[in-house]
Amino acid sequence: MVTWAFVSRHPFRYHASTQVVLPVAFAAFSLLGFAVRRARVAITRDGVRWGWAQLGFTQQASRIVTAHIYRDGIAFEAKRGAWWFIAARDWERFDALVRQLRRSGLPVADHEGSAPLRARLQSYGRFLDGLLFASMFAAIVVMLWSA
């Protein structure tokens, strides 16, 4: 809003259109981050479901070879395709997810230590947090640029 107020003072500057559109893009990134953080994970006998009540993504139990439990997350090894990693830092009730996994009857392998890098790369938490931080920083830069 502050950026738009600054741009409205001199609407015919060369970069005014960019300065009007960028805050909308940063707000869209923030809404995306908020929506992704509101998603839920459920582990049942049918498989693993990530998403919301209206929209979700499921990895069927028949596709899961092994669920590897690490100190910092759970990696679901699929018969084909990439591993699906659920990072402990992304879920405040990670211990409940581990209990759900053990009750589900899916094949489980316990491991000491952290998950391997190829599994951790599947986690979205750090990328999402970085995207939100970069959006906030860029919004401030655009505001100062338009002033």
N, CA, C and O of each residue as an XYZ file, in Angstrom:
588
protein
N       0.830     -1.190      0.000
C       0.000      0.000      0.000
C       0.876      1.255      0.000
O       0.583      2.226     -0.698
N       1.954      1.224      0.791
C       2.849      2.384      0.838
C       3.510      2.592     -0.515
O       3.660      3.725     -0.973
N       3.907      1.490     -1.158
C       4.502      1.604     -2.496
C       3.528      2.237     -3.463
O       3.912      3.117     -4.233
N       2.278      1.812     -3.444
C       1.281      2.383     -4.348
C       1.053      3.863     -4.062
O       0.828      4.649     -4.982
N       1.108      4.241     -2.793
C       0.965      5.665     -2.451
C       2.127      6.468     -3.027
O       1.921      7.557     -3.562
N       3.348      5.940     -2.922
C       4.499      6.635     -3.503
C       4.391      6.729     -5.016
O       4.701      7.769     -5.598
N       3.954      5.655     -5.655
C       3.826      5.655     -7.121
C       2.728      6.608     -7.563
O       2.853      7.245     -8.609
N       1.661      6.718     -6.793
C       0.554      7.592     -7.194
C       0.954      9.070     -7.205
O       0.306      9.880     -7.869
N       2.005      9.423     -6.482
C       2.491     10.808     -6.519
C       3.083     11.168     -7.878
O       2.926     12.288     -8.364
N       3.773     10.185     -8.488
C       4.420     10.395     -9.796
C       4.110      9.198    -10.695
O       4.987      8.372    -10.951
N       2.882      9.101    -11.170
C       2.477      7.902    -11.917
C       3.100      7.778    -13.304
O       2.984      6.723    -13.929
N       3.743      8.805    -13.794
C       4.269      8.742    -15.158
C       5.773      8.533    -15.203
O       6.397      8.748    -16.242
N       6.361      8.118    -14.091
C       7.772      7.743    -14.096
C       7.962      6.514    -14.964
O       7.022      5.761    -15.221
N       9.190      6.324    -15.409
C       9.508      5.223    -16.321
C       9.184      3.855    -15.712
O       8.682      2.979    -16.417
N       9.455      3.655    -14.432
C       9.263      2.340    -13.805
C       7.997      2.258    -12.961
O       7.871      1.340    -12.151
N       7.079      3.162    -13.117
C       5.876      3.176    -12.277
C       5.048      1.899    -12.437
O       4.530      1.375    -11.451
N       4.920      1.401    -13.652
C       4.115      0.191    -13.855
C       4.740     -1.009    -13.148
O       4.024     -1.837    -12.584
N       6.057     -1.109    -13.173
C       6.744     -2.193    -12.477
C       6.539     -2.073    -10.973
O       6.318     -3.069    -10.284
N       6.613     -0.846    -10.473
C       6.457     -0.629     -9.043
C       5.029     -0.888     -8.568
O       4.811     -1.145     -7.384
N       4.067     -0.824     -9.467
C       2.679     -1.140     -9.109
C       2.459     -2.654     -9.103
O       1.727     -3.171     -8.259
N       3.086     -3.360    -10.035
C       2.838     -4.794    -10.201
C       3.635     -5.641     -9.201
O       3.131     -6.657     -8.723
N       4.847     -5.247     -8.886
C       5.680     -6.070     -7.999
C       5.050     -6.328     -6.626
O       5.127     -7.463     -6.156
N       4.435     -5.353     -5.956
C       3.785     -5.686     -4.683
C       2.681     -6.744     -4.812
O       2.458     -7.525     -3.887
N       2.004     -6.767     -5.944
C       0.981     -7.796     -6.167
C       1.643     -9.172     -6.262
O       1.140    -10.147     -5.704
N       2.770     -9.244     -6.968
C       3.489    -10.517     -7.091
C       3.995    -10.983     -5.725
O       3.903    -12.167     -5.401
N       4.525    -10.062     -4.927
C       5.020    -10.440     -3.596
C       3.874    -10.876     -2.691
O       4.044    -11.787     -1.881
N       2.734    -10.254     -2.811
C       1.560    -10.675     -2.033
C       1.113    -12.076     -2.461
O       0.700    -12.881     -1.626
N       1.197    -12.365     -3.768
C       0.833    -13.701     -4.256
C       1.776    -14.761     -3.688
O       1.330    -15.839     -3.293
N       3.081    -14.460     -3.644
C       4.040    -15.390     -3.036
C       3.702    -15.628     -1.570
O       3.756    -16.762     -1.095
N       3.354    -14.570     -0.859
C       3.011    -14.695      0.560
C       1.754    -15.533      0.756
O       1.695    -16.356      1.670
N       0.753    -15.334     -0.089
C      -0.468    -16.141      0.005
C      -0.192    -17.607     -0.306
O      -0.763    -18.501      0.318
N       0.686    -17.844     -1.272
C       1.083    -19.215     -1.582
C       1.744    -19.863     -0.370
O       1.427    -20.999     -0.019
N       2.656    -19.146      0.264
C       3.315    -19.662      1.463
C       2.332    -19.942      2.580
O       2.428    -20.971      3.248
N       1.394    -19.042      2.790
C       0.374    -19.240      3.819
C      -0.469    -20.479      3.508
O      -0.757    -21.275      4.401
N      -0.864    -20.640      2.248
C      -1.687    -21.789      1.866
C      -0.936    -23.106      2.058
O      -1.503    -24.078      2.556
N       0.331    -23.138      1.665
C       1.112    -24.366      1.804
C       1.317    -24.709      3.275
O       1.279    -25.882      3.647
N       1.532    -23.711      4.102
C       1.707    -23.959      5.538
C       0.416    -24.429      6.205
O       0.476    -25.037      7.274
N      -0.729    -24.171      5.619
C      -2.017    -24.616      6.172
C      -2.355    -26.054      5.782
O      -3.336    -26.601      6.285
N      -1.580    -26.675      4.910
C      -1.834    -28.046      4.481
C      -1.602    -29.010      5.645
O      -0.878    -28.695      6.590
N      -2.215    -30.170      5.566
C      -2.116    -31.200      6.599
C      -1.628    -32.506      5.978
O      -1.807    -32.748      4.785
N      -1.014    -33.338      6.807
C      -0.557    -34.654      6.387
C      -1.329    -35.697      7.178
O      -1.535    -35.551      8.382
N      -1.755    -36.751      6.489
C      -2.418    -37.881      7.143
C      -1.794    -39.170      6.610
O      -1.657    -39.356      5.401
N      -1.423    -40.046      7.526
C      -0.842    -41.339      7.150
C      -1.810    -42.420      7.608
O      -2.079    -42.567      8.800
N      -2.331    -43.178      6.639
C      -3.292    -44.240      6.938
C      -2.878    -45.520      6.224
O      -1.837    -45.568      5.568
N      -3.695    -46.548      6.358
C      -3.440    -47.810      5.649
C      -3.507    -47.631      4.138
O      -2.905    -48.399      3.388
N      -4.245    -46.613      3.695
C      -4.390    -46.362      2.262
C      -3.184    -45.653      1.658
O      -3.003    -45.682      0.441
N      -2.358    -45.018      2.483
C      -1.192    -44.304      1.998
C      -0.988    -43.001      2.753
O      -1.416    -42.851      3.898
N      -0.326    -42.066      2.088
C       0.001    -40.783      2.693
C      -0.710    -39.693      1.905
O      -0.616    -39.636      0.679
N      -1.426    -38.824      2.623
C      -2.162    -37.734      1.976
C      -1.649    -36.413      2.511
O      -1.555    -36.216      3.722
N      -1.316    -35.503      1.594
C      -0.894    -34.145      1.934
C      -1.831    -33.179      1.234
O      -2.076    -33.313      0.035
N      -2.359    -32.206      1.969
C      -3.206    -31.210      1.335
C      -4.224    -30.627      2.284
O      -4.033    -30.597      3.500
N      -5.309    -30.164      1.699
C      -6.381    -29.504      2.421
C      -7.645    -30.345      2.262
O      -7.614    -31.396      1.623
N      -8.740    -29.893      2.832
C      -9.989    -30.651      2.747
C     -10.479    -30.746      1.300
O     -10.986    -31.791      0.891
N     -10.336    -29.682      0.530
C     -10.857    -29.647     -0.832
C      -9.876    -30.209     -1.865
O     -10.303    -30.727     -2.898
N      -8.591    -30.116     -1.606
C      -7.576    -30.516     -2.579
C      -6.442    -31.206     -1.847
O      -5.947    -30.701     -0.840
N      -6.033    -32.353     -2.349
C      -4.944    -33.075     -1.709
C      -4.210    -33.961     -2.694
O      -4.689    -34.231     -3.796
N      -3.047    -34.405     -2.277
C      -2.221    -35.291     -3.073
C      -1.954    -36.533     -2.251
O      -1.611    -36.448     -1.072
N      -2.112    -37.689     -2.879
C      -1.989    -38.951     -2.157
C      -0.944    -39.836     -2.814
O      -0.890    -39.964     -4.037
N      -0.118    -40.442     -1.976
C       0.767    -41.496     -2.442
C       0.176    -42.798     -1.916
O       0.167    -43.041     -0.709
N      -0.308    -43.617     -2.811
C      -0.987    -44.854     -2.444
C      -0.038    -45.800     -1.711
O       1.159    -45.834     -1.995
N      -0.578    -46.557     -0.776
C       0.213    -47.512     -0.004
C       0.850    -48.562     -0.907
O       1.939    -49.053     -0.610
N       0.194    -48.906     -1.987
C       0.740    -49.907     -2.905
C       1.997    -49.420     -3.614
O       2.782    -50.235     -4.100
N       2.200    -48.114     -3.683
C       3.386    -47.544     -4.339
C       4.550    -47.368     -3.370
O       5.684    -47.157     -3.801
N       4.286    -47.450     -2.068
C       5.332    -47.217     -1.070
C       6.085    -48.512     -0.793
O       5.493    -49.498     -0.352
N       7.389    -48.509     -1.052
C       8.230    -49.668     -0.783
C       8.565    -49.714      0.701
O       8.348    -50.728      1.364
N       9.101    -48.596      1.224
C       9.494    -48.503      2.625
C       9.358    -47.062      3.092
O       9.613    -46.124      2.336
N       8.963    -46.900      4.319
C       8.949    -45.587      4.966
C      10.154    -45.539      5.900
O      10.192    -46.241      6.910
N      11.128    -44.718      5.561
C      12.357    -44.594      6.343
C      12.166    -43.492      7.378
O      11.902    -42.341      7.030
N      12.301    -43.852      8.653
C      12.136    -42.883      9.737
C      13.524    -42.445     10.211
O      14.331    -43.261     10.657
N      13.782    -41.146     10.104
C      15.033    -40.543     10.559
C      14.725    -39.585     11.707
O      13.563    -39.315     12.010
N      15.767    -39.084     12.331
C      15.607    -38.125     13.413
C      14.953    -36.834     12.908
O      14.182    -36.205     13.633
N      15.258    -36.443     11.679
C      14.774    -35.170     11.152
C      13.671    -35.301     10.107
O      13.353    -34.324      9.430
N      13.084    -36.484      9.962
C      11.983    -36.613      9.010
C      11.672    -38.053      8.636
O      12.275    -39.002      9.136
N      10.706    -38.174      7.734
C      10.283    -39.470      7.210
C      10.417    -39.411      5.693
O       9.922    -38.481      5.056
N      11.083    -40.399      5.120
C      11.236    -40.486      3.671
C      10.446    -41.692      3.177
O      10.682    -42.820      3.609
N       9.510    -41.443      2.272
C       8.714    -42.519      1.685
C       9.349    -42.909      0.363
O       9.372    -42.124     -0.586
N       9.861    -44.120      0.312
C      10.497    -44.627     -0.896
C       9.429    -45.257     -1.778
O       8.759    -46.207     -1.375
N       9.279    -44.727     -2.972
C       8.265    -45.218     -3.907
C       8.867    -46.279     -4.827
O      10.085    -46.358     -4.990
N       7.997    -47.088     -5.424
C       8.460    -48.106     -6.363
C       9.146    -47.465     -7.557
O      10.140    -47.986     -8.063
N       8.620    -46.344     -8.002
C       9.289    -45.577     -9.054
C       9.019    -44.096     -8.780
O       7.987    -43.732     -8.216
N       9.947    -43.269     -9.184
C       9.807    -41.842     -8.927
C      10.636    -41.408     -7.734
O      11.357    -42.207     -7.136
N      10.524    -40.139     -7.398
C      11.314    -39.553     -6.320
C      10.766    -39.944     -4.952
O       9.590    -40.276     -4.804
N      11.635    -39.896     -3.976
C      11.220    -40.111     -2.601
C      10.381    -38.922     -2.164
O      10.576    -37.803     -2.639
N       9.456    -39.170     -1.262
C       8.635    -38.108     -0.697
C       9.101    -37.922      0.732
O       8.960    -38.833      1.549
N       9.659    -36.754      1.056
C      10.233    -36.503      2.366
C       9.368    -35.537      3.145
O       8.987    -34.481      2.640
N       9.058    -35.905      4.383
C       8.318    -35.040      5.303
C       9.292    -34.649      6.401
O       9.667    -35.479      7.230
N       9.703    -33.387      6.410
C      10.689    -32.911      7.375
C      10.041    -32.640      8.724
O       8.932    -32.111      8.801
N      10.739    -33.004      9.770
C      10.228    -32.799     11.130
C      10.056    -31.318     11.433
O       9.123    -30.939     12.142
N      10.943    -30.470     10.907
C      10.858    -29.033     11.210
C       9.649    -28.366     10.567
O       9.260    -27.272     10.974
N       9.053    -29.006      9.575
C       7.888    -28.434      8.891
C       6.572    -28.779      9.590
O       5.535    -28.197      9.271
N       6.601    -29.704     10.525
C       5.368    -30.159     11.177
C       5.557    -30.112     12.677
O       6.440    -30.779     13.216
N       4.739    -29.332     13.355
C       4.903    -29.175     14.797
C       4.576    -30.459     15.556
O       5.100    -30.667     16.650
N       3.741    -31.309     15.016
C       3.399    -32.583     15.673
C       4.028    -33.751     14.911
O       3.332    -34.684     14.510
N       5.336    -33.693     14.714
C       6.029    -34.742     13.976
C       5.944    -36.082     14.688
O       5.849    -37.121     14.034
N       5.976    -36.077     16.023
C       5.881    -37.328     16.773
C       4.554    -38.031     16.508
O       4.501    -39.261     16.486
N       3.484    -37.267     16.308
C       2.180    -37.858     15.991
C       2.202    -38.498     14.601
O       1.565    -39.530     14.386
N       2.930    -37.894     13.657
C       3.043    -38.492     12.319
C       3.767    -39.828     12.382
O       3.385    -40.776     11.696
N       4.807    -39.909     13.199
C       5.538    -41.176     13.349
C       4.631    -42.234     13.956
O       4.661    -43.388     13.528
N       3.823    -41.862     14.949
C       2.872    -42.832     15.542
C       1.841    -43.282     14.516
O       1.513    -44.467     14.447
N       1.318    -42.333     13.703
C       0.368    -42.706     12.647
C       1.006    -43.682     11.669
O       0.369    -44.644     11.239
N       2.262    -43.434     11.318
C       2.968    -44.307     10.385
C       3.121    -45.709     10.955
O       2.915    -46.687     10.236
N       3.469    -45.829     12.204
C       3.636    -47.157     12.817
C       2.310    -47.907     12.905
O       2.286    -49.128     12.755
N       1.209    -47.201     13.145
C      -0.114    -47.840     13.224
C      -0.662    -48.198     11.847
O      -1.534    -49.061     11.743
N      -0.171    -47.555     10.788
C      -0.752    -47.736      9.460
C      -0.476    -49.099      8.845
O      -1.213    -49.540      7.963
N       0.561    -49.764      9.293
C       0.893    -51.058      8.720
C       1.779    -50.961      7.488
O       2.055    -51.980      6.856
N       2.228    -49.774      7.133
C       3.155    -49.623      6.013
C       4.521    -50.156      6.421
O       4.859    -50.117      7.604
N       5.317    -50.652      5.475
C       6.659    -51.139      5.820
C       7.534    -49.985      6.313
O       7.630    -48.947      5.658
N       8.171    -50.175      7.472
C       8.932    -49.117      8.127
C      10.360    -49.580      8.365
O      10.606    -50.737      8.705
N      11.302    -48.649      8.178
C      12.704    -48.889      8.522
C      13.190    -47.719      9.370
O      13.149    -46.567      8.937
N      13.653    -48.026     10.588
C      14.180    -46.992     11.480
C      15.667    -46.793     11.205
O      16.410    -47.753     11.002
N      16.089    -45.515     11.202
C      17.496    -45.179     10.968
C      17.960    -44.211     12.045
O      17.200    -43.348     12.483
N      19.197    -44.357     12.464
C      19.808    -43.412     13.387
C      20.318    -42.219     12.581
O      20.753    -42.379     11.440
N      20.267    -41.051     13.158
C      20.847    -39.881     12.515
C      19.892    -39.179     11.560
O      18.686    -39.425     11.545
N      20.483    -38.297     10.766
C      19.716    -37.473      9.830
C      19.459    -38.206      8.524
O      20.145    -39.168      8.178
N      18.462    -37.729      7.817
C      18.128    -38.298      6.509
C      19.218    -37.940      5.504
O      19.893    -36.922      5.659
N      19.395    -38.768      4.475
C      20.379    -38.431      3.450
C      19.954    -37.181      2.670
O      18.779    -36.817      2.638
N      20.926    -36.550      2.053
C      20.682    -35.298      1.340
C      19.629    -35.460      0.254
O      18.788    -34.577      0.087
N      19.652    -36.549     -0.481
C      18.676    -36.722     -1.573
C      17.247    -36.774     -1.052
O      16.319    -36.390     -1.764
N      17.056    -37.238      0.167
C      15.715    -37.233      0.765
C      15.366    -35.831      1.254
O      14.252    -35.355      1.035
N      16.320    -35.164      1.920
C      16.053    -33.820      2.458
C      15.770    -32.805      1.362
O      15.058    -31.830      1.603
N      16.300    -33.006      0.179
C      16.042    -32.074     -0.926
C      14.575    -32.075     -1.340
O      14.127    -31.136     -1.998
N      13.824    -33.096     -0.976
C      12.406    -33.170     -1.307
C      11.546    -32.319     -0.374
O      10.364    -32.107     -0.644
N      12.124    -31.837      0.710
C      11.383    -31.029      1.670
C      11.213    -29.615      1.132
O      12.126    -29.070      0.512
N      10.069    -29.033      1.361
C       9.787    -27.696      0.838
C       9.975    -26.597      1.874
O       9.942    -25.421      1.513
N      10.169    -26.927      3.130
C      10.151    -25.950      4.210
C      11.166    -24.838      4.081
O      10.801    -23.666      4.165
N      12.426    -25.169      3.880
C      13.462    -24.132      3.789
C      13.272    -23.278      2.549
O      13.439    -22.060      2.599
N      12.924    -23.909      1.442
C      12.690    -23.142      0.219
C      11.526    -22.178      0.415
O      11.610    -21.011      0.032
N      10.445    -22.662      1.009
C       9.270    -21.831      1.234
C       9.587    -20.675      2.178
O       9.185    -19.539      1.925
N      10.299    -20.954      3.253
C      10.682    -19.893      4.180
C      11.589    -18.874      3.499
O      11.448    -17.671      3.720
N      12.509    -19.345      2.682
C      13.378    -18.431      1.930
C      12.596    -17.577      0.950
O      12.881    -16.390      0.787
N      11.608    -18.183      0.297
C      10.760    -17.440     -0.640
C       9.984    -16.347      0.078
O       9.887    -15.227     -0.425
N       9.436    -16.653      1.237
C       8.688    -15.653      2.004
C       9.606    -14.536      2.499
O       9.240    -13.362      2.443
N      10.794    -14.894      2.980
C      11.744    -13.876      3.431
C      12.178    -12.996      2.262
O      12.228    -11.773      2.396
N      12.489    -13.602      1.124
C      12.897    -12.827     -0.052
C      11.769    -11.906     -0.519
O      12.032    -10.783     -0.950
N      10.530    -12.361     -0.440
C       9.392    -11.524     -0.831
C       9.264    -10.311      0.083
O       9.027     -9.197     -0.383
N       9.421    -10.533      1.387
C       9.344     -9.407      2.318
C      10.477     -8.412      2.068
O      10.251     -7.203      2.039
N      11.688     -8.922      1.889
C      12.836     -8.052      1.632
C      12.663     -7.282      0.324
O      12.918     -6.079      0.272
N      12.230     -7.972     -0.726
C      12.036     -7.331     -2.022
C      10.921     -6.293     -1.971
O      11.010     -5.263     -2.638
N       9.883     -6.545     -1.197
C       8.799     -5.567     -1.068
C       9.316     -4.279     -0.429
O       8.922     -3.182     -0.825
N      10.188     -4.415      0.549
C      10.778     -3.227      1.180
C      11.671     -2.485      0.192
O      11.653     -1.256      0.137
N      12.450     -3.230     -0.585
C      13.318     -2.609     -1.600
C      12.489     -1.845     -2.631
O      12.833     -0.719     -2.990
N      11.407     -2.446     -3.105
C      10.546     -1.766     -4.087
C       9.903     -0.532     -3.482
O       9.766      0.491     -4.153
N       9.509     -0.618     -2.222
C       8.925      0.541     -1.566
C       9.933      1.700     -1.493
O       9.595      2.851     -1.772
N      11.165      1.372     -1.116
C      12.201      2.405     -1.054
C      12.544      2.938     -2.454
O      12.818      4.128     -2.609
N      12.529      2.092     -3.441
C      12.792      2.487     -4.820
C      11.728      3.457     -5.320
O      12.026      4.403     -6.050
N      10.498      3.212     -4.920
C       9.410      4.074     -5.410
C       9.328      5.407     -4.651
O       8.677      6.345     -5.112
N       9.985      5.487     -3.495
C       9.927      6.715     -2.689
C      10.690      7.830     -3.276
O      10.728      8.920     -2.705
